[in-house]
Structures are given as structure tokens and as C-alpha cells.
Amino acid sequence: MTSERILKLGLPAGSLQKATIDLFAKAGLHISDSKRSYFPAVDDEEIQIVYLRAQEIGRYVGEGVLDAGITGFDWIQESACDVTEICELPYSKATSNPARWVLAVPNESKVARAEDLDGGIVATELVDVTKRYFEQKGVRVRVEFSWGATEVKARLVDAIVELTETGTSLRANNLRIVDTVIVSTTRFIANNNAWQDPFKREKIENLTILLRAAIAARGMVGLKMNVRKDDLASVLHVLPAEKSPTVSALADSEYVAIEVLIDETVERSLVPALKRAGASGIITYPLNKVIH
């Protein structure tokens, strides 16, 4: 039986949506950013995209409603879905740091560790993971589901377990972190049967290469320059030692061309130093993909 030559792909709606669209654009796949459509167009006729809450994607991939999807490790653990994890995609809406679900209490609370909450009530959206966390510590708590605005409930119950990347929102609500419950990064997952299908597997693997290459290119720029052979040693000495530049011959035998990838953060100090060392025709350019 021939498989349907369409890859049904679930992407996270909400806070991660724009970052996901940007990542796909860098990877060479352009998604129409229509905020009203749950089925956006993409310039690949073999891919069908649906926006869903990240919380639901793992379950739908596991059940075969979707062939593949992007969701957080936290929601994979929460739904206990049986899926094939393809790779980690470390990108997010705010930073490249992993997100953390943390146990937090008001600044004025006497709670200093998880064990101090024995017999208490904890509010969170990540109910099952939180229950397992306290069970592993042998602490008896009642874990209640929170529909959102969980920080507000920290003073109505004994503690909350909330998602944070930077801790800014917790500090703004005068809360302090007691412990980390789970660290989560974004994952690319596939339905087990879809992963065994030759067409869908190749499509997923191709997407993986492109998305990881787009992530690898973040924060990097390409740098090109011309250098007199007499100045080559000085210019190479200025370049970061861990980088291995490409050196090519030019029509003018007295010059060579150098090309290297560098971190964007060092560009502003490196370019003037290269100029002083004898480089000319210096060009920097953004990168979409870096494939290792």
C-alpha cells in the first residue's frame, strides 16, 4: 500500500509561534503568518501544517493524528505520549536557554525546600510531572490544575510550579524559586508509524537537517576579506584561534581571499582589528543555515 505523500506537521501556536515561523524561514520554508488560520500555507506541497497548543501536540503525534510535530520536552513528559524523538531544537521566544518549570513561593513564605510543603497545596498547569516530582521526594501534596495566571495563585495556595525562562515574571510578582522541577527544551518528534514510512521519514530527516542548520547559524556571520600575502600571518593572528578560515588564491598573485564564520558578538571588535592588520574589501553577511 502506498503511503499518502503528505507530512502532517503540528507546530506550536501562541508564544512560540513567531519564533517557529522565523526558524522555518531561515531553514528555507516560508509559512504564511496568518493569525486567523490554524492551517497556514507553506511553500512545500508535501507538508500540511496545523497550529495547536504545545500541550496537545505530543498526544496527537502519538495517536497518529499528526505525523510529526514540535513541542516541549515538558509536554511530552506530561502527556506520557509514545513517540519517536528526532532531535532537540534549542530555540525559544525569549532566549536560547532551556525553559524551567520551577517550584516557587512568595518571598514572605517560610518554605525553603520541597519537603516543607508536606500536606500543602500546589497549583500548576504541569500536573502529572509535578505529582511525580513530589512522589519521588516522598512529599505528600495536593496538586491542583491551574488554568493560567498561576503566579497570582501563589498567595492563595502553598506554592506553584510555573514555567520560566528568565525569572522576570516571578520576581515581578515577589516570588522566589525553591527548586527546579523539570528543565525543558523544544523537541522535534514523530509518530512511530510515520517514522517507519520511507517517504515520511525522509521528509522528517530533511526538515531536521534544515532546522538544525538554521539554529546553528544563529548569532553567527560570514566574513570575507582580501589580504596581501605579506600581511597574511598578521591577519590570521587576529582571527579567533578556534576558527579555521578558508584561504583562496586571487587573480592578483600578491593577494589571497579569506573567508571565515565568526560569532556576531566579536564582529564589531574584529573588523577594525583586521583592517589595521592589513585586510581590505572586508564584507560581513548574515547566515541562514550552517550545516556541520
HUCOR-V543096 format. One record per backbone hydrogen bond with DSSP energy under -0.5 kcal/mol. NH is the residue of the N-H (numbers start at 1). CO is the residue of the C=O. Records with the same first field share a line. If there is no record, write none. Layout:
NH: CO ; CO
This chain:
6: 4
7: 46
8: 6
9: 7 ; 48
10: 68
11: 9 ; 50
13: 52
16: 13
17: 14
18: 14
20: 16
21: 17
22: 18
23: 19
24: 20
25: 21
26: 22
27: 23
28: 25
29: 24
30: 28
31: 29
32: 41
34: 32
35: 33
37: 34
43: 30
44: 42
47: 44
48: 7
49: 40 ; 47
50: 9
51: 38
52: 11
56: 53
57: 53
58: 54
60: 56
61: 57
62: 58
63: 59
64: 60 ; 61
65: 60
66: 60
67: 8
68: 8
69: 189
70: 10
71: 69 ; 187
73: 185
76: 72
77: 73
78: 74
79: 75
80: 76
81: 76
83: 81
84: 190
85: 83
86: 84 ; 188
87: 188
89: 186
91: 89
99: 184
100: 164
101: 182
102: 100 ; 162
103: 179
104: 102 ; 160
105: 176
107: 174
109: 106
116: 113
117: 114
118: 115
119: 140
120: 117
122: 142
123: 159
124: 144
125: 161
127: 125
130: 126
131: 127
132: 128
133: 129
134: 130
135: 131
136: 132
137: 133
138: 134 ; 135
139: 134
141: 139
142: 120
143: 141
144: 122 ; 142
146: 124
152: 149
153: 149 ; 150
154: 150 ; 151
155: 152
156: 153
157: 153
158: 121
159: 121
160: 104
161: 123
162: 102 ; 160
164: 100
171: 167
172: 168
173: 169
174: 171
175: 170
176: 105
178: 103
179: 103
181: 101 ; 179
182: 101
184: 99
187: 71
188: 87
189: 69 ; 187
190: 84
191: 67
195: 191
196: 192 ; 193
197: 193 ; 194
198: 196
201: 197
202: 198
203: 199
204: 200
205: 201
206: 202
207: 203
208: 204
209: 205
210: 206
211: 207
212: 208
213: 209
214: 210
215: 211
216: 212
217: 213
218: 215
220: 217
221: 262
222: 285
223: 260
224: 283
225: 258
226: 280
227: 256
228: 278
229: 254
231: 228
232: 228 ; 229
235: 231
236: 232
237: 233
238: 234 ; 235
239: 235
243: 240
245: 243
246: 259
247: 245
248: 246 ; 257
250: 255
253: 251
255: 252
256: 227
257: 248
258: 225
259: 246
260: 223
262: 221
264: 219
266: 263
267: 263 ; 264
268: 264
270: 266
271: 267
272: 268
273: 269
274: 270
275: 271
276: 272
277: 273
278: 274 ; 275
279: 274
280: 226
283: 224
285: 222
287: 220
290: 213
292: 290
